[in-house]
Amino acid sequence: MTTTAVRPRADALAERLPGVWGIGLQRGALELRQFFRQRDQVVFTFAFPVVFLFLFASIFRDDVRNAGITASQLYVPAMMAAGIMSTSFQSLGISIAIERDEKVLRRLRGTPMPPASYFLGKVWLVLVTGLLETAILLLVGTAFYDIDLPTDAGRWFDFAWIFVLGLTACALLGIAISSVPKTGKSATSVVVLPFLVLQFISGVYIAIDTIPDWMLNIGALFPLKWMCQGLRGVFLPESAQVLEQAGGWEFGRIALVLGAWCVGGLLLCLLTFRWKNRRDG
Amino acid sequence: MTTHANGLAVDVRGLRKQYGDVTAVDGIDLGIRRGEVFGLLGPNGAGKSTTVEILQGNRDRDAGEVSVLGSDPAHGTRAWRSRVGIVWQDESAPAELTVRETVRHFARYYPRPRDPEEVIGLVGLEAKAGSRIKALSGGQRRRLDVALGVIGGPELLLLDEPTTGFDPAARRQFWDLIRKLSAEGTTIVLTTHYLEEAEALADRLAIIAQGQVVAEGEPAGLRERYGTGATVEWTDPDGTPRAERTDTPTRTVGTLMARFDGEIPGLRVRRPTLEDVYLRLTGQEDAR
């Protein structure tokens, strides 16, 4: 075979390679299909924040002093933020670590699939499951815990960007942390511990005005605290602002911190992502 | 593009790879022609898998020149990956998907995929096409691995120990599949530590030991070149089995005929098998 006979073929192949977005969409469909076929995983993923909302909002239901709300109301935005983080950070952190350990990633790397399509697929999965999770919590919150849906469009807009930025930042952090566990078996422990700690110091389980300032300041370094705060701003009355550390919702700062985490998370992923396990070299 | 000019699908010169203090690949040269089935044979830990992983573009090398289909696999583009099929040593496929879904999905990665149904038929999984992967047996999963390796219609197929863990019947079926693919013009490189597999499939093979190629050629040629001499076996009148290794078996038999005056009990003249050659070359002769 001569050079001239081969070169055009290789070029023609390069032109005909399927596009990044198209394969990303296909991968998203595949990820969702796999997710929804694991019924126990589906049930537990969606039930977890609902059960916690029920427990906390039923145990703590007194009026909050000077804030014009009940403790139950506080837990609805808190659990929504935790739900967003669990469908993105926790589920990606664990599932990618397992896929890496079971050599699913290595196999994909051996095909002409564009790496970006793999991540796009994960984005679709996280977006759909995150939206579902949020909708379920909102439904429970409005039905049982006196949460009113915002009436003005501005609040819905705030809700939309908090959801998108928070989900993106947490998803990127989840992808980054997936490289930390040495094996798929240890992934759950490695991912769940920091998530649990963050939930305690970001105002998910414990009301923001009872957490010591130094803890809250550590929590404020990460996205979850700001997601909670933003969602309180969307779904709680203005009178509840007195509970905040800064005495206000601080939407501008929330956008800044979450946006910064999106950029930082992306850089972290690009620097640390591996297709193979450490053992595989 | 030099490899295309000289007709080589894989051209490896002076390949080296070190893991810490251990030298896994110690200066390997390989020239694998387009269209042939090439076997890399050697004991566990000889450096076969490391070599194949470097050809796949899945492992860095420390030294040497490697050209696979005209490109350096360390810098493989998407177009290059679409021309190389890989069947790994240890695979895992998405357990919750069916065979058909998985094969169809992988077909979408490639610019010119084969027909998924045809590929499912080729590996003999028609009856399991609608089954979830988690319900497949080990051998069926391995066949799915091969299906995913060939779905892109590769010019070169790299298989690392493809039949480890197969029962004899599954192994024969797999051999038929490799022969089919080879007949279609696919260049095939496979590692194995099963001698009969290398002898049954490979047009040419390289025997690797301690990171080096100790012999290379056609299976029959290797036997002739390295398998000198013969072993003459017989049974003495007192019932003791005897064996003598000699370069002149005819003379030995002549001597025995004179001694026994008629039939020689238990007479057998054995030429070395490929296995004898292999064990000698890989320094495992005592294992016999």
Chai-1 contact restraints between the chains, C-beta under 6 A:
chainA,res_idxA,chainB,res_idxB,connection_type,confidence,min_distance_angstrom,max_distance_angstrom,comment,restraint_id
A,M1,B,H4,contact,1.0,0.0,6.0,A-B,restraint_1
A,T3,B,M1,contact,1.0,0.0,6.0,A-B,restraint_2
A,T3,B,H4,contact,1.0,0.0,6.0,A-B,restraint_3
A,T3,B,A5,contact,1.0,0.0,6.0,A-B,restraint_4
A,V6,B,H4,contact,1.0,0.0,6.0,A-B,restraint_5
A,A10,B,A79,contact,1.0,0.0,6.0,A-B,restraint_6
A,L13,B,A79,contact,1.0,0.0,6.0,A-B,restraint_7
A,L13,B,S82,contact,1.0,0.0,6.0,A-B,restraint_8
A,L13,B,P111,contact,1.0,0.0,6.0,A-B,restraint_9
A,A14,B,A79,contact,1.0,0.0,6.0,A-B,restraint_10
A,R16,B,P111,contact,1.0,0.0,6.0,A-B,restraint_11
A,L17,B,R78,contact,1.0,0.0,6.0,A-B,restraint_12
A,L17,B,P111,contact,1.0,0.0,6.0,A-B,restraint_13
A,Q26,B,R108,contact,1.0,0.0,6.0,A-B,restraint_14
A,L30,B,H105,contact,1.0,0.0,6.0,A-B,restraint_15
A,Q34,B,P94,contact,1.0,0.0,6.0,A-B,restraint_16
A,Q34,B,E96,contact,1.0,0.0,6.0,A-B,restraint_17
A,R37,B,E96,contact,1.0,0.0,6.0,A-B,restraint_18
A,E102,B,S92,contact,1.0,0.0,6.0,A-B,restraint_19
A,K103,B,S92,contact,1.0,0.0,6.0,A-B,restraint_20
A,V104,B,S92,contact,1.0,0.0,6.0,A-B,restraint_21
A,G110,B,I86,contact,1.0,0.0,6.0,A-B,restraint_22
A,T111,B,Y109,contact,1.0,0.0,6.0,A-B,restraint_23
A,P112,B,R78,contact,1.0,0.0,6.0,A-B,restraint_24
A,P112,B,R81,contact,1.0,0.0,6.0,A-B,restraint_25
A,P112,B,S82,contact,1.0,0.0,6.0,A-B,restraint_26
A,P112,B,Y109,contact,1.0,0.0,6.0,A-B,restraint_27
A,M113,B,Y109,contact,1.0,0.0,6.0,A-B,restraint_28
